[in-house]
Amino acid sequence: MNSSIEENYLKALFMLSGTKGEATVNEVSRFLDIKMPTVNSMMKRLSEKGLVIHENYKPLKLTDKGKLEAALVVRKHRLTEMYLVEKMGFGWEEVHHIAEQIEHIHAPEFFNKMDELLGYPTVDPHGSPIPSKEGTVSTQPYLKLSDYQVGDQVELMAVGQSSASLLKYLNTRELALGVVISIDAVESFDRSMHVSYSGRTSIVLTSLVCDSLLVRRIDS
């Protein structure tokens, strides 16, 4: 059984690897805000446990066993977030730090029951995919809002980075998953967008916000 600290490292490497399948020690260090020598030491330990491929001067890679272990931690985290929002009435900006603690519970039956009570969701409250019990993760073919143009109409499907500050900002703008957004204008200077949605018009979203919103085009 892995410790909660080891699980945090596995999850970080899983999140950073993405489609590349690898990440550097420096990336993990910055992601976790932990000094590189400490990260290196942990990677050696995880390598000895058969969870990480750790070679000098080469990017880090999760082994198949490591990918499964990491995916299951992510699964527990995202199921917990969904349960907190759907069953307990928490806001989507409130659940991350709670899920960070619950994700380290080693009781599969607990999370299986949670999954059942939720009706087997495929995404969390932020639109991120929930890994299956086998560790598989569905791909999301969504683009950023900033990738679209004037006249396009899109549906908000996920939030690329779910920091509490961004989610609180989206709350003030009444932007939530499922909202249909029309792009009215794009500023050439800073790529900020003027959008309309849910009866609101001429709402300005900065390029930073537009880069954080993952959407799908609605064909007219």
C-alpha positions as CSV (number, residue, x, y, z in Angstrom):
1,M,0.0,0.0,0.0
2,N,1.3,3.4,-1.0
3,S,1.5,6.3,1.5
4,S,-0.5,9.4,0.9
5,I,2.7,11.3,0.1
6,E,3.6,8.7,-2.5
7,E,0.1,8.9,-3.9
8,N,0.5,12.6,-4.3
9,Y,3.7,12.2,-6.3
10,L,2.0,9.5,-8.5
11,K,-1.0,11.7,-9.1
12,A,1.2,14.7,-9.9
13,L,3.2,12.7,-12.5
14,F,0.0,11.3,-13.9
15,M,-1.5,14.8,-14.3
16,L,1.7,16.3,-15.8
17,S,2.4,13.4,-18.2
18,G,-0.7,14.0,-20.3
19,T,-0.5,12.9,-23.9
20,K,3.4,13.0,-23.8
21,G,3.5,10.1,-21.3
22,E,6.4,11.7,-19.4
23,A,7.4,14.7,-17.2
24,T,10.6,16.1,-15.9
25,V,11.7,16.2,-12.2
26,N,11.7,20.0,-12.5
27,E,8.0,19.9,-13.7
28,V,7.0,17.7,-10.7
29,S,9.0,20.0,-8.4
30,R,7.2,23.1,-9.6
31,F,3.8,21.4,-9.6
32,L,4.1,20.2,-6.0
33,D,6.2,23.1,-4.8
34,I,8.8,20.7,-3.5
35,K,12.6,21.0,-3.9
36,M,14.1,18.9,-6.7
37,P,16.4,16.8,-4.5
38,T,13.4,15.7,-2.5
39,V,11.5,14.9,-5.7
40,N,14.5,12.9,-7.0
41,S,14.7,10.9,-3.7
42,M,11.0,10.1,-3.9
43,M,11.2,9.1,-7.6
44,K,14.0,6.7,-6.7
45,R,11.8,5.1,-4.1
46,L,8.8,4.8,-6.4
47,S,11.2,3.3,-9.0
48,E,12.2,0.7,-6.6
49,K,8.5,-0.1,-6.0
50,G,8.1,-0.6,-9.8
51,L,5.8,2.5,-10.2
52,V,8.1,4.9,-12.0
53,I,10.8,4.7,-14.6
54,H,13.6,6.9,-13.2
55,E,16.8,7.2,-15.2
56,N,19.4,10.0,-14.9
57,Y,19.0,12.9,-17.2
58,K,15.8,11.4,-18.7
59,P,12.1,12.3,-18.2
60,L,10.1,10.4,-15.7
61,K,7.5,7.9,-16.8
62,L,4.9,5.9,-14.9
63,T,5.0,2.2,-15.4
64,D,1.7,0.4,-16.2
65,K,1.4,-0.4,-12.5
66,G,2.2,3.2,-11.6
67,K,-0.4,4.5,-14.1
68,L,-3.1,2.3,-12.6
69,E,-2.2,3.4,-9.0
70,A,-2.2,7.1,-10.0
71,A,-5.5,6.8,-12.0
72,L,-7.3,5.2,-9.1
73,V,-6.2,8.1,-6.8
74,V,-7.5,10.5,-9.4
75,R,-10.7,8.5,-9.6
76,K,-11.3,8.7,-5.9
77,H,-10.6,12.4,-5.9
78,R,-13.0,13.2,-8.7
79,L,-15.8,10.9,-7.5
80,T,-15.5,12.7,-4.1
81,E,-15.8,16.1,-5.7
82,M,-18.9,15.0,-7.6
83,Y,-20.4,13.5,-4.4
84,L,-19.8,16.7,-2.5
85,V,-21.4,18.8,-5.1
86,E,-24.3,16.6,-6.1
87,K,-25.2,15.0,-2.8
88,M,-24.0,17.5,-0.2
89,G,-24.6,20.8,-1.9
90,F,-21.0,22.1,-1.9
91,G,-20.0,24.6,-4.6
92,W,-17.6,23.4,-7.3
93,E,-15.1,25.9,-5.9
94,E,-15.2,24.3,-2.4
95,V,-14.5,20.7,-3.0
96,H,-10.9,20.3,-4.0
97,H,-9.2,20.5,-0.6
98,I,-11.7,18.1,0.9
99,A,-11.2,15.6,-1.9
100,E,-7.4,15.9,-1.4
101,Q,-7.9,14.3,2.0
102,I,-10.5,11.7,1.1
103,E,-8.7,10.4,-1.9
104,H,-6.2,8.6,0.3
105,I,-8.8,6.4,1.9
106,H,-8.0,2.7,1.0
107,A,-11.5,1.3,0.9
108,P,-12.6,0.4,-2.7
109,E,-16.1,-0.5,-1.5
110,F,-16.6,3.0,-0.2
111,F,-15.9,4.6,-3.5
112,N,-17.8,1.9,-5.4
113,K,-20.9,2.8,-3.4
114,M,-20.3,6.5,-4.0
115,D,-20.1,5.8,-7.7
116,E,-23.4,3.9,-7.5
117,L,-25.2,6.6,-5.6
118,L,-24.1,9.1,-8.2
119,G,-25.3,7.0,-11.1
120,Y,-21.9,6.2,-12.4
121,P,-20.8,9.7,-13.6
122,T,-18.1,10.0,-16.3
123,V,-16.9,13.5,-15.4
124,D,-16.4,15.5,-12.1
125,P,-18.0,18.9,-11.3
126,H,-15.3,20.6,-13.4
127,G,-15.9,18.5,-16.4
128,S,-12.7,16.4,-16.0
129,P,-13.0,12.7,-16.8
130,I,-13.3,10.2,-14.0
131,P,-11.0,7.2,-14.6
132,S,-12.7,3.8,-14.6
133,K,-12.0,1.2,-12.0
134,E,-9.6,-0.3,-14.5
135,G,-7.7,3.0,-14.7
136,T,-8.7,4.0,-18.2
137,V,-9.4,7.7,-18.9
138,S,-11.6,8.9,-21.7
139,T,-10.2,11.5,-24.0
140,Q,-11.8,14.9,-24.2
141,P,-11.8,16.4,-27.7
142,Y,-12.5,19.9,-26.5
143,L,-10.8,23.1,-27.5
144,K,-10.3,26.3,-25.5
145,L,-12.8,29.1,-25.9
146,S,-9.9,31.2,-27.2
147,D,-9.5,28.8,-30.2
148,Y,-12.9,29.9,-31.6
149,Q,-13.9,32.9,-33.6
150,V,-16.5,35.6,-33.8
151,G,-19.9,34.2,-34.6
152,D,-19.2,30.8,-33.1
153,Q,-21.6,29.3,-30.6
154,V,-20.1,26.8,-28.1
155,E,-21.1,24.9,-25.0
156,L,-18.9,25.0,-21.8
157,M,-17.9,21.4,-21.2
158,A,-15.0,21.7,-18.7
159,V,-12.6,24.0,-16.9
160,G,-9.0,23.5,-17.8
161,Q,-7.6,24.5,-14.4
162,S,-10.0,24.4,-11.5
163,S,-8.4,26.8,-9.1
164,A,-10.8,28.2,-6.4
165,S,-10.2,31.7,-7.6
166,L,-11.1,31.0,-11.2
167,L,-14.2,29.0,-10.1
168,K,-15.3,31.8,-7.8
169,Y,-14.8,34.3,-10.7
170,L,-17.0,32.1,-13.0
171,N,-19.7,32.0,-10.3
172,T,-19.8,35.8,-10.3
173,R,-20.3,35.6,-14.1
174,E,-22.9,32.9,-13.8
175,L,-20.8,30.6,-16.0
176,A,-21.3,26.9,-15.4
177,L,-21.0,23.7,-17.3
178,G,-23.6,23.4,-20.0
179,V,-23.9,27.1,-20.6
180,V,-24.1,28.0,-24.3
181,I,-21.8,30.9,-25.2
182,S,-22.0,33.1,-28.3
183,I,-18.8,34.9,-29.3
184,D,-19.6,38.5,-30.3
185,A,-16.2,40.1,-30.7
186,V,-12.5,39.4,-30.1
187,E,-10.1,42.2,-29.2
188,S,-7.0,42.2,-31.5
189,F,-4.8,43.7,-28.7
190,D,-5.1,41.1,-26.0
191,R,-7.5,38.5,-27.4
192,S,-10.1,39.1,-24.8
193,M,-13.6,38.2,-25.9
194,H,-17.0,39.8,-25.8
195,V,-19.6,37.1,-25.3
196,S,-23.3,36.5,-24.7
197,Y,-25.0,33.7,-22.8
198,S,-28.0,33.0,-20.7
199,G,-29.6,36.3,-21.4
200,R,-26.4,38.2,-20.5
201,T,-24.8,40.3,-23.2
202,S,-21.5,42.2,-23.8
203,I,-19.7,40.2,-21.1
204,V,-15.9,40.6,-21.4
205,L,-13.7,37.6,-20.7
206,T,-9.9,38.0,-20.5
207,S,-7.7,35.8,-22.6
208,L,-6.6,34.0,-19.4
209,V,-10.2,33.0,-18.7
210,C,-10.8,32.1,-22.3
211,D,-7.8,29.8,-22.2
212,S,-9.2,28.1,-19.2
213,L,-12.6,27.2,-20.6
214,L,-12.9,24.0,-22.6
215,V,-15.8,24.0,-25.0
216,R,-17.4,22.2,-27.9
217,R,-18.9,23.9,-31.0
218,I,-22.6,23.8,-31.4
219,D,-23.4,23.4,-35.1
220,S,-26.1,25.7,-36.4
